[in-house]
Amino acid sequence: MSLDVAERIIVALDCDGALARSLARQLCGEALWLKVGMTLYYAEGPRIVRELKELGFKVFVDLKLHDIPHQVRGAAQTITEAGADMITVHSSGGAEMLRAAVDGAGYGFQKLSKREKNALRPVLLGITVLTSIDQQTLHSIGIDQDTATQVQRLAQLAMNVGLDGVVASPLEAGSLRSSLGQSAIIVTPGIRPAIQVESVESKKTDDQSRISTPRAALSAGASFLVIGRPITSAEDPLSAFRDIVRSID
């Protein structure tokens, strides 16, 4: 993927609307991607997607859709019409639900393209196993196979029904790149600067279990990195963003 490092970092705005808008203004012109998750989207609705698009950002709407096919089809259509460039849906919802997401995004794109000439169809990503889930948690919900196997199974399901790629921990990026090929889009959350990775591993104070550094994730085969708190909680978010880019370069 021939993108500059800065264009491969998705800054997660997991915060309220006021802070999200402030962060967007600070990062405008340097970051390309912003992530709108549940906290922000449920508070602000589709308008926050449109506002961020107007500032020149690409927007990753990460709602992890997971419901009956009819509901997922409608949600994917609505999010696409709002202008989302990337959308997530839980692969564990099954093939029929995933196909509904593809259909819904297609319908939404037809409507969007009538309003906006240069509109692009959003990238659809299948969630595999959340980075907060470790082997013990997986077993507690009735899945007895190991995490890596479950990730591969859900990733293959997502690709087989027509999604563009997957979301997985950076620890699985390498094996997924090998199994899915070069065209698959692999997005990895759970990204921390090296010093923070060491801190988390020693103190276990983070809510994400399967993490890695930006350089390691990209080297393993990740297409995009989702980075939130190391940037958004920094005293100077723009400087933190620049520091991460420099550390990878």
C-alpha positions as CSV (number, residue, x, y, z in Angstrom):
1,M,0.0,0.0,0.0
2,S,1.7,3.2,-1.2
3,L,0.5,5.6,1.4
4,D,2.6,7.9,3.6
5,V,2.9,6.9,7.2
6,A,0.6,9.7,8.4
7,E,-2.1,8.6,6.0
8,R,-2.1,5.1,7.6
9,I,-2.9,6.4,11.1
10,I,-6.5,6.6,12.1
11,V,-7.0,8.8,15.1
12,A,-9.7,7.5,17.4
13,L,-12.1,10.2,18.6
14,D,-13.6,8.2,21.5
15,C,-14.9,11.3,23.3
16,D,-17.7,13.8,23.4
17,G,-18.5,16.1,20.5
18,A,-16.8,19.2,21.9
19,L,-13.5,17.5,22.4
20,A,-13.8,15.7,19.1
21,R,-14.3,18.9,17.2
22,S,-11.3,20.5,19.1
23,L,-9.1,17.6,18.3
24,A,-10.2,17.6,14.6
25,R,-9.2,21.3,14.3
26,Q,-5.8,20.6,15.9
27,L,-5.1,17.7,13.5
28,C,-6.6,19.2,10.4
29,G,-4.0,19.3,7.6
30,E,-1.8,16.6,9.1
31,A,-3.9,13.6,10.0
32,L,-6.0,12.1,7.1
33,W,-8.3,9.7,9.0
34,L,-10.4,10.1,12.1
35,K,-12.5,7.3,13.8
36,V,-16.0,8.0,15.1
37,G,-16.9,5.3,17.6
38,M,-20.0,4.6,19.6
39,T,-19.5,7.2,22.3
40,L,-19.3,10.0,19.7
41,Y,-21.7,8.7,17.1
42,Y,-24.5,8.0,19.7
43,A,-24.1,11.5,21.1
44,E,-23.9,13.4,17.8
45,G,-25.4,11.2,15.1
46,P,-24.6,11.3,11.4
47,R,-23.9,15.1,11.5
48,I,-20.5,14.5,13.1
49,V,-19.5,12.4,10.1
50,R,-20.5,15.2,7.8
51,E,-18.7,17.9,9.8
52,L,-15.5,15.9,9.9
53,K,-15.8,15.3,6.1
54,E,-16.2,19.0,5.5
55,L,-12.9,19.6,7.4
56,G,-11.2,17.4,4.8
57,F,-10.9,14.1,6.8
58,K,-11.7,10.6,5.8
59,V,-14.0,9.1,8.5
60,F,-14.0,5.6,9.9
61,V,-17.4,4.9,11.5
62,D,-16.7,2.1,13.9
63,L,-20.0,1.0,15.3
64,K,-19.3,-2.7,15.0
65,L,-22.8,-3.5,13.6
66,H,-24.2,-6.7,15.0
67,D,-27.9,-7.4,14.8
68,I,-30.5,-9.2,12.6
69,P,-29.8,-8.7,8.9
70,H,-32.6,-6.3,8.3
71,Q,-31.3,-3.9,11.0
72,V,-27.7,-4.2,9.8
73,R,-28.7,-3.5,6.2
74,G,-30.5,-0.3,7.3
75,A,-27.7,0.8,9.5
76,A,-25.0,0.3,6.9
77,Q,-27.1,2.2,4.4
78,T,-27.6,5.2,6.8
79,I,-24.0,5.3,7.7
80,T,-22.9,5.2,4.1
81,E,-25.3,8.0,3.2
82,A,-23.7,10.1,5.9
83,G,-20.4,9.9,4.1
84,A,-18.5,7.2,6.0
85,D,-15.3,6.1,4.3
86,M,-14.9,2.9,6.4
87,I,-17.5,0.9,8.3
88,T,-17.2,-2.0,10.7
89,V,-19.5,-5.0,11.2
90,H,-19.0,-8.0,13.5
91,S,-18.0,-11.1,11.5
92,S,-19.5,-13.2,14.3
93,G,-23.0,-12.1,13.1
94,G,-22.7,-14.7,10.4
95,A,-22.7,-14.7,6.6
96,E,-26.3,-13.5,6.1
97,M,-25.8,-10.5,8.3
98,L,-22.5,-9.7,6.6
99,R,-24.1,-9.8,3.2
100,A,-26.9,-7.5,4.5
101,A,-24.2,-5.0,5.4
102,V,-22.7,-5.2,1.9
103,D,-26.2,-4.7,0.4
104,G,-27.0,-1.8,2.7
105,A,-23.7,0.0,2.0
106,G,-24.4,-0.5,-1.7
107,Y,-27.9,1.1,-1.5
108,G,-26.5,3.9,0.6
109,F,-23.7,4.6,-1.9
110,Q,-26.2,4.8,-4.8
111,K,-28.0,7.6,-3.0
112,L,-24.8,9.3,-1.9
113,S,-23.3,9.3,-5.4
114,K,-26.3,11.1,-6.7
115,R,-25.5,14.0,-4.3
116,E,-21.7,13.9,-4.5
117,K,-20.0,13.3,-7.8
118,N,-16.7,12.1,-6.3
119,A,-18.2,9.9,-3.6
120,L,-16.5,6.5,-3.1
121,R,-18.0,3.3,-1.8
122,P,-17.0,2.8,1.8
123,V,-14.6,0.1,2.9
124,L,-16.4,-2.6,4.8
125,L,-14.4,-4.3,7.6
126,G,-15.3,-7.4,9.5
127,I,-14.5,-7.4,13.2
128,T,-12.7,-10.6,14.2
129,V,-11.8,-10.8,18.0
130,L,-11.7,-7.5,19.9
131,T,-8.3,-6.5,21.2
132,S,-9.8,-6.4,24.8
133,I,-10.4,-10.2,24.6
134,D,-7.8,-12.6,25.7
135,Q,-7.8,-16.4,25.6
136,Q,-9.5,-16.7,29.0
137,T,-12.3,-14.3,28.0
138,L,-12.8,-16.2,24.7
139,H,-13.2,-19.5,26.6
140,S,-15.7,-17.9,29.1
141,I,-18.1,-17.1,26.3
142,G,-18.0,-20.7,25.0
143,I,-15.4,-20.5,22.3
144,D,-12.8,-23.2,23.0
145,Q,-10.4,-22.7,20.1
146,D,-7.4,-20.5,20.5
147,T,-7.6,-16.7,19.7
148,A,-5.5,-17.0,16.5
149,T,-7.7,-19.7,15.0
150,Q,-10.9,-17.8,15.8
151,V,-9.5,-14.6,14.2
152,Q,-8.6,-16.6,11.1
153,R,-12.0,-18.2,10.9
154,L,-13.9,-14.9,11.2
155,A,-11.5,-13.1,8.8
156,Q,-12.0,-15.8,6.1
157,L,-15.8,-15.6,6.6
158,A,-15.8,-11.8,6.1
159,M,-13.7,-11.9,3.0
160,N,-15.7,-14.8,1.5
161,V,-19.0,-12.8,1.6
162,G,-17.5,-9.7,0.0
163,L,-16.1,-7.4,2.7
164,D,-12.9,-5.5,1.9
165,G,-10.9,-6.5,4.9
166,V,-10.9,-7.0,8.7
167,V,-10.1,-5.5,12.0
168,A,-7.8,-7.6,14.2
169,S,-5.1,-7.1,16.9
170,P,-1.7,-6.2,15.6
171,L,-0.5,-9.6,16.9
172,E,-2.5,-11.3,14.2
173,A,-1.6,-8.9,11.4
174,G,1.2,-11.0,10.0
175,S,-0.7,-14.3,9.8
176,L,-3.8,-12.5,8.3
177,R,-1.6,-10.9,5.6
178,S,-0.3,-14.3,4.7
179,S,-3.7,-15.9,4.6
180,L,-5.8,-13.1,3.1
181,G,-3.3,-11.8,0.5
182,Q,-2.0,-8.3,-0.3
183,S,-5.4,-6.8,-1.4
184,A,-7.1,-7.3,1.9
185,I,-7.3,-4.2,4.2
186,I,-6.1,-5.0,7.7
187,V,-6.9,-2.4,10.3
188,T,-5.3,-2.8,13.7
189,P,-6.3,-1.1,17.0
190,G,-4.4,-1.8,20.2
191,I,-1.5,0.4,19.0
192,R,0.7,1.9,21.7
193,P,4.1,3.6,21.6
194,A,6.9,1.2,22.7
195,I,7.2,2.7,26.2
196,Q,3.5,2.3,26.8
197,V,3.5,-1.3,25.5
198,E,6.1,-2.1,28.2
199,S,4.0,-0.3,30.8
200,V,0.9,-2.2,29.9
201,E,2.6,-5.5,29.9
202,S,4.1,-4.9,33.3
203,K,1.1,-3.3,35.1
204,K,-1.9,-4.5,33.1
205,T,-3.6,-1.2,33.4
206,D,-4.9,-1.0,29.8
207,D,-8.3,-2.4,28.7
208,Q,-6.7,-3.8,25.5
209,S,-4.9,-7.1,25.9
210,R,-3.3,-7.8,22.5
211,I,-1.3,-4.7,21.7
212,S,1.8,-3.7,19.7
213,T,3.9,-0.7,18.6
214,P,3.1,1.2,15.4
215,R,6.3,0.1,13.6
216,A,5.8,-3.6,14.5
217,A,2.2,-3.5,13.4
218,L,3.0,-2.0,10.0
219,S,5.9,-4.3,9.5
220,A,3.7,-7.3,10.2
221,G,1.3,-6.3,7.5
222,A,-1.3,-3.9,8.9
223,S,-2.8,-1.5,6.3
224,F,-4.0,1.1,8.9
225,L,-3.3,1.7,12.6
226,V,-6.0,2.9,14.9
227,I,-4.5,5.1,17.6
228,G,-6.5,6.9,20.3
229,R,-5.4,7.8,23.7
230,P,-1.6,8.1,23.0
231,I,-2.7,11.1,20.8
232,T,-6.0,12.3,22.1
233,S,-5.0,12.3,25.8
234,A,-1.7,13.9,25.1
235,E,-1.0,17.5,26.3
236,D,-0.3,18.4,22.7
237,P,-2.2,16.0,20.4
238,L,-0.6,17.3,17.2
239,S,2.9,16.9,18.6
240,A,2.0,13.4,19.8
241,F,0.7,12.5,16.3
242,R,3.9,13.9,14.7
243,D,6.1,11.9,17.2
244,I,4.4,8.7,16.3
245,V,4.8,9.4,12.6
246,R,8.5,10.1,13.2
247,S,9.0,7.0,15.2
248,I,7.7,4.9,12.3
249,D,9.7,6.7,9.7
